[in-house]
Amino acid sequence: MFTKPFLAALSLAFFAGGALAESGSCTARAAEKKLAGAAKTSFLSKCEKDATAACNANAMEKKLAGAAKNSFTNKCIRDAVGAEKKPA
């Protein structure tokens, strides 16, 4: 009934989404780790990719589409990444 990619996305949403919620925003974690320069940029980039995957999986789980999906996903990513991420 479910395909492997779908199950993988749900797993990612469960684990990555939980990890993001428990440990604060990407920018807060970068500050805690005292990252700067290229290390901070790399960390934030990876963190944003992980947040995007988790937020997209959450939107899919909630069966959102169109503008509702875009709005949900954008807010979810902004919340996960933190204050330094500027809206598109």
C-alpha positions in Angstrom: 0.0 0.0 0.0 2.7 2.5 0.9 5.8 3.0 -1.2 9.3 3.0 0.3 9.9 6.7 -0.5 6.6 7.6 1.3 7.6 5.6 4.4 11.0 7.2 4.3 9.5 10.7 4.2 7.2 9.9 7.1 10.2 8.6 9.1 12.2 11.7 8.3 9.3 13.9 9.3 8.9 12.0 12.6 12.6 12.0 13.6 13.8 15.3 12.0 10.7 17.2 13.0 11.0 16.0 16.6 14.7 16.8 16.6 14.1 20.3 15.3 11.3 21.0 17.8 13.2 19.7 20.8 16.5 21.5 20.1 15.3 24.9 19.0 15.9 26.8 15.8 18.9 26.3 13.6 20.2 29.8 14.4 19.9 29.1 18.1 21.8 25.9 17.8 24.4 27.6 15.7 24.8 30.2 18.4 25.0 27.5 21.1 27.8 25.9 19.2 29.5 29.2 18.7 29.7 28.7 14.9 30.9 31.5 12.7 31.8 32.1 9.0 31.8 29.1 6.7 31.1 26.6 9.5 27.9 28.5 10.4 26.9 28.9 6.8 27.3 25.2 6.2 25.5 24.2 9.4 22.5 26.5 8.6 22.4 25.3 5.0 22.2 21.6 6.1 19.7 22.5 8.9 17.5 24.3 6.4 17.5 21.3 4.0 16.6 19.0 6.9 13.8 21.4 8.0 12.5 21.6 4.5 12.3 17.9 4.1 10.6 17.5 7.5 8.1 20.3 6.8 7.2 18.9 3.4 6.6 15.5 4.9 4.4 17.0 7.6 2.4 18.9 4.9 2.0 15.7 3.0 0.9 13.9 6.1 -1.7 16.6 6.7 -2.8 16.2 3.1 -2.3 19.9 2.4 -2.2 21.1 -1.2 -1.8 24.4 -3.1 -1.7 27.7 -1.1 -2.4 25.9 2.2 0.7 23.6 1.7 2.9 26.6 0.7 1.8 28.7 3.6 2.2 25.8 6.1 5.6 24.8 4.7 7.0 28.3 4.6 6.0 29.0 8.2 7.3 25.6 9.3 10.7 26.3 7.7 10.9 29.8 9.1 10.1 28.5 12.6 12.7 25.7 12.3 15.5 27.9 10.8 15.0 30.9 13.1 15.3 34.6 13.0 18.2 34.9 10.5 16.2 33.3 7.7 14.5 36.0 5.6 11.1 35.1 4.0 11.3 34.6 0.2 
